[in-house]
Amino acid sequence: MQILIAEVKSWMYEAAKYIKVALADNNLVVCTKSDRTDLVTNIDKETQNLLIEKIKNFDPTAKVLGEENDQNHLTDLTGRVFIIDPIDGTMNFVLEQENFCIMIAVYENGQPSLGFVYDVMRDMFLWGGPSVGVYNNDCRVNPPLNKAVEEGLLGVNAGMYGTNYVHAREIGNLAMGVRMTGCAGVELIALILGKRIGYLSHLAPWDYAAGGVLLETLGLKMSNVRGEKLNLRDREFFVAGTPKAYDEILEMLRKD
């Protein structure tokens, strides 16, 4: 386990260095996928290739599920599976050059084992899992206070909030305020560190897998909006929070 942790951390630090050099050299080629706001860059793809090469050299039998380069479908979760988001928050990466993360989750026979979420520009690296605990860089992270919705800030997807999808705006109005960073990794870090009471969004497996390992290790809750376990296959509407906030949010989501 310690060898695997050290390996994954070294890969992600190397990937972060590669990304920073690309930014400094203005070496970005930006394309769109499903629409004009769904961006992908050459650096997303190259970073994922770098990480997959590291994984395959370390464990040739491992499976990989990743956002880019036709690696985004995997139905068999037996054995060791790495779930990769090379740059989570690509629009932020392109337009802000901050507020983006590298994320890797490790699953063993369908069970969460390790999660790694690295906010590159802030050098904030959260990592850990059920057998080792959760760390922020080298400092142990304790479970956040179990606050209710009205006691904190809610991270929320802008589209969901704007249309009040599944009562997202109503839930946000109950909170002390809402925050929309456009990066699941940044929001999940904030939730883990007690800076959010919950998070509502529309996420693919690579958006939540790594952070989800850390959330559940600390006793936080996550599911789809029906309270069902996330399936690690499809993009789903996602809810996470402190136990109190999560239960309150689900109650509102079930009003229909």
Legacy VTK file of the C-alpha trace (Angstrom):
# vtk DataFile Version 3.0
C-alpha trace
ASCII
DATASET POLYDATA
POINTS 256 float
0.000 0.000 0.000
2.749 2.466 0.927
4.627 1.671 -2.281
1.478 2.276 -4.325
0.798 5.570 -2.519
4.346 6.781 -3.131
4.168 5.793 -6.805
0.852 7.549 -7.493
1.977 10.705 -5.703
5.198 10.789 -7.742
3.238 10.377 -10.998
0.921 13.234 -10.099
3.754 15.553 -9.117
5.419 14.789 -12.449
2.150 15.445 -14.289
1.722 18.742 -12.427
5.209 19.842 -13.453
4.390 18.981 -17.066
1.180 21.027 -16.886
2.913 24.054 -15.355
5.586 24.037 -18.053
2.874 23.891 -20.739
1.149 26.893 -19.176
4.395 28.841 -18.911
5.224 28.101 -22.550
1.640 28.873 -23.656
1.603 25.446 -25.258
-2.168 24.946 -25.340
-4.305 23.705 -28.220
-7.955 24.034 -27.215
-10.768 22.035 -28.820
-14.427 21.416 -27.985
-16.231 18.140 -27.412
-20.030 18.157 -26.993
-20.473 21.969 -27.168
-18.556 25.244 -26.967
-18.260 25.073 -23.169
-17.062 21.439 -23.096
-13.355 22.031 -23.599
-10.415 19.685 -24.000
-6.778 20.566 -24.619
-3.722 18.784 -25.887
-2.413 18.936 -22.319
-5.446 17.015 -20.957
-4.745 14.224 -23.435
-0.971 14.231 -23.011
-1.244 14.252 -19.220
-3.585 11.270 -19.278
-1.193 9.423 -21.594
1.653 10.147 -19.181
-0.332 8.791 -16.231
-1.463 5.675 -18.092
2.108 4.915 -19.115
3.145 5.148 -15.451
0.276 2.874 -14.388
1.022 0.224 -17.005
4.717 0.197 -16.163
3.867 -0.236 -12.491
1.048 -2.777 -12.908
0.487 -4.149 -16.433
-2.647 -6.007 -15.299
-4.440 -2.897 -14.024
-7.484 -1.500 -15.818
-7.877 2.217 -16.500
-10.967 4.414 -16.744
-10.143 7.953 -17.874
-11.877 10.974 -19.316
-9.854 11.342 -22.503
-8.490 9.333 -25.439
-11.328 6.774 -25.658
-10.626 5.444 -22.147
-14.027 6.564 -20.832
-15.871 3.216 -20.837
-15.212 0.355 -18.448
-17.833 -2.152 -17.352
-15.572 -4.634 -15.552
-14.268 -3.367 -12.212
-12.623 -6.611 -11.131
-8.985 -6.467 -10.129
-7.177 -3.157 -9.715
-8.759 -0.194 -11.497
-7.320 3.311 -11.789
-9.861 6.071 -12.471
-8.177 9.179 -13.894
-9.112 12.781 -14.528
-5.930 14.350 -15.936
-7.255 17.915 -15.647
-10.529 18.373 -13.798
-11.817 21.868 -14.519
-10.472 22.287 -18.044
-12.315 25.568 -18.639
-10.699 26.997 -15.509
-7.360 25.626 -16.700
-7.745 27.414 -20.044
-9.326 30.693 -18.917
-8.043 31.146 -15.339
-4.938 28.960 -15.234
-5.974 27.921 -11.714
-8.828 26.104 -9.936
-8.154 22.771 -11.637
-7.050 19.402 -10.258
-5.367 16.155 -11.218
-7.322 13.216 -9.770
-6.686 9.489 -9.502
-8.726 6.867 -7.664
-7.681 3.273 -7.067
-10.365 0.610 -6.760
-9.711 -3.004 -5.856
-12.383 -5.476 -7.064
-14.966 -2.727 -7.163
-14.160 -1.351 -3.716
-12.594 2.080 -3.070
-9.003 1.779 -1.908
-7.194 5.092 -2.451
-8.007 8.591 -3.657
-5.667 11.395 -4.762
-6.824 14.948 -5.554
-4.156 17.540 -6.371
-4.986 21.241 -6.705
-1.959 21.955 -8.845
-1.592 25.723 -8.618
-2.186 25.825 -4.851
0.044 22.780 -4.271
-2.734 21.291 -2.131
-2.615 17.501 -2.341
-5.316 15.489 -0.575
-4.821 11.750 -0.554
-5.638 8.622 1.443
-8.180 5.867 1.850
-9.987 3.620 4.330
-6.852 1.796 5.472
-4.579 4.832 5.886
-6.771 7.848 6.667
-6.847 11.144 4.796
-4.006 13.653 4.464
-3.630 17.212 3.188
-0.058 17.110 1.891
1.559 15.498 4.974
-0.964 16.618 7.617
-3.665 14.233 8.822
-7.198 15.452 8.091
-9.866 14.953 10.745
-13.545 14.561 9.849
-15.194 17.969 9.413
-17.889 19.173 11.789
-21.281 17.631 11.065
-23.033 20.861 10.118
-26.550 21.253 8.750
-27.326 23.008 5.464
-28.142 26.298 7.168
-24.744 26.362 8.878
-22.429 26.516 5.881
-21.745 27.039 2.186
-23.089 24.814 -0.578
-21.035 24.026 -3.665
-23.332 23.765 -6.659
-23.261 23.345 -10.428
-24.125 26.672 -12.066
-26.576 25.168 -14.550
-28.440 23.259 -11.872
-28.650 26.369 -9.698
-29.741 28.615 -12.559
-32.631 26.341 -13.568
-33.419 25.185 -10.015
-32.949 21.612 -11.223
-33.855 19.138 -8.442
-34.466 22.158 -6.161
-30.808 23.176 -6.297
-31.593 26.893 -5.915
-34.000 26.265 -3.041
-31.361 24.179 -1.253
-28.785 26.900 -1.890
-31.114 29.510 -0.443
-31.249 27.533 2.812
-27.453 27.538 3.075
-25.339 30.460 4.247
-24.440 30.923 0.587
-23.513 29.088 -2.602
-20.177 28.719 -4.384
-19.584 27.708 -8.017
-15.933 27.006 -8.827
-16.467 24.898 -11.942
-14.206 22.123 -10.670
-15.414 19.032 -8.822
-11.976 18.456 -7.331
-11.836 21.931 -5.803
-15.351 21.543 -4.396
-14.646 18.107 -2.932
-11.448 19.381 -1.314
-13.499 22.181 0.249
-16.065 19.691 1.534
-13.389 17.414 2.967
-11.745 20.354 4.755
-15.027 21.603 6.232
-15.361 24.659 3.985
-18.590 23.356 2.425
-21.537 21.520 3.935
-22.470 19.917 0.631
-22.026 19.748 -3.112
-24.575 19.306 -5.912
-23.480 18.710 -9.502
-23.670 16.532 -12.617
-20.560 14.359 -12.659
-18.851 11.519 -14.490
-17.007 8.780 -12.547
-13.600 10.418 -13.017
-15.019 13.627 -11.495
-16.003 12.053 -8.172
-14.145 8.739 -7.784
-10.954 10.063 -6.165
-12.659 12.619 -3.943
-15.353 10.111 -3.102
-12.814 7.715 -1.561
-11.663 10.519 0.734
-15.200 11.697 1.559
-16.391 8.297 2.634
-13.195 7.590 4.575
-14.038 10.649 6.717
-17.689 9.657 7.216
-19.172 12.080 4.704
-21.920 10.850 2.392
-22.434 10.832 -1.375
-24.902 9.312 -3.836
-27.009 10.182 -6.845
-29.968 12.480 -6.237
-32.210 9.467 -5.483
-29.939 8.381 -2.659
-28.644 5.411 -4.675
-25.018 4.339 -4.891
-23.141 5.952 -7.777
-22.517 3.429 -10.554
-18.993 4.412 -11.767
-20.229 4.058 -15.355
-22.417 6.995 -16.372
-22.608 10.723 -15.800
-25.045 11.205 -12.905
-26.544 13.963 -10.804
-24.407 13.932 -7.703
-24.999 14.930 -4.092
-22.496 14.848 -1.224
-22.317 16.416 2.194
-21.912 16.122 5.900
-24.291 13.479 7.277
-26.736 16.168 8.499
-26.619 18.249 5.335
-26.760 15.199 3.056
-29.925 13.912 4.764
-31.544 17.352 4.572
-30.634 17.736 0.900
-31.990 14.299 0.019
-35.253 15.100 1.792
-35.662 18.182 -0.412
-34.643 16.266 -3.540
-37.384 13.740 -2.826
-40.123 16.358 -2.679
-41.165 15.417 -6.213
LINES 1 257
256 0 1 2 3 4 5 6 7 8 9 10 11 12 13 14 15 16 17 18 19 20 21 22 23 24 25 26 27 28 29 30 31 32 33 34 35 36 37 38 39 40 41 42 43 44 45 46 47 48 49 50 51 52 53 54 55 56 57 58 59 60 61 62 63 64 65 66 67 68 69 70 71 72 73 74 75 76 77 78 79 80 81 82 83 84 85 86 87 88 89 90 91 92 93 94 95 96 97 98 99 100 101 102 103 104 105 106 107 108 109 110 111 112 113 114 115 116 117 118 119 120 121 122 123 124 125 126 127 128 129 130 131 132 133 134 135 136 137 138 139 140 141 142 143 144 145 146 147 148 149 150 151 152 153 154 155 156 157 158 159 160 161 162 163 164 165 166 167 168 169 170 171 172 173 174 175 176 177 178 179 180 181 182 183 184 185 186 187 188 189 190 191 192 193 194 195 196 197 198 199 200 201 202 203 204 205 206 207 208 209 210 211 212 213 214 215 216 217 218 219 220 221 222 223 224 225 226 227 228 229 230 231 232 233 234 235 236 237 238 239 240 241 242 243 244 245 246 247 248 249 250 251 252 253 254 255
